[in-house]
């Protein structure tokens, strides 16, 4: 099989359109159609079928799509491994970040990357931790920062930061917040929380379940910034990491309350594939991440994020 034909097929199958794939690849649509047709002839299978909106992969096409992604990733890594023989890392590295982390981390990371690896390029992909983790497992990105990921024999986790979760409300709300609230009392507050399997929701539910606390969920909203905006209107409360409601990027000041008995802390970890060899460029990018001051980036100079994690690999 020809790698170029496989690449053409993958883009058509992912975009469900010959025209959109041709535009992305900057090739003529007839050329694209002919190369996919040659691939179908070689395999003796119909890979795509046309409908009124474009194309859809057949069962054989869906199977080949999985292999195509792996084959092209392997080919790219082989090329990068040879390029790594040069003194300065070259090639391209892709990192996945949750949106809230991306806002704080992307500017200093890209600046440091351009200084350290001037002949290489970096791609920052944003998504919820669960989505970013799937990208990492599928080989679509090289490394990621994740919040409280589940155990996986395929990934290695390195703790970068632990941060307290707090109960947040609008200043002067109808139910004033005390200085601290116990986990067992959280059920008294109507909450806006992300929906499962969001990392914050999963962590909060797990701790509350162990304490026998039943939460009152008024609404489920997945975007942290939207939750902050809703809480600022005074209709409900939220349980969020302190940096989401206190720090240089916060636009809606909220009243905060410590959560105790027990304290709830999340984990921000650097995740890397355990069985997929990392390129020198990926290793260099990971080292740049380790050098960032996450407490300062998230909370500013004076605030504390909780207990900062040691740089240790966690196999859970």
Secondary structure as UniProt FT lines:
FT   HELIX           3..15
FT   HELIX           18..25
FT   HELIX           29..43
FT   STRAND          48..51
FT   TURN            52..53
FT   STRAND          54..57
FT   HELIX           59..83
FT   TURN            84..85
FT   STRAND          91..97
FT   HELIX           99..116
FT   TURN            118..119
FT   STRAND          120..126
FT   HELIX           129..138
FT   STRAND          143..147
FT   TURN            153..154
FT   STRAND          155..169
FT   TURN            171..172
FT   STRAND          180..182
FT   HELIX           183..188
FT   STRAND          190..193
FT   TURN            196..197
FT   HELIX           199..210
FT   TURN            211..212
FT   STRAND          216..220
FT   HELIX           224..232
FT   TURN            233..234
FT   STRAND          237..241
FT   HELIX           242..245
FT   TURN            248..249
FT   STRAND          255..260
FT   STRAND          265..273
FT   HELIX           280..290
FT   HELIX           294..299
FT   STRAND          313..314
//
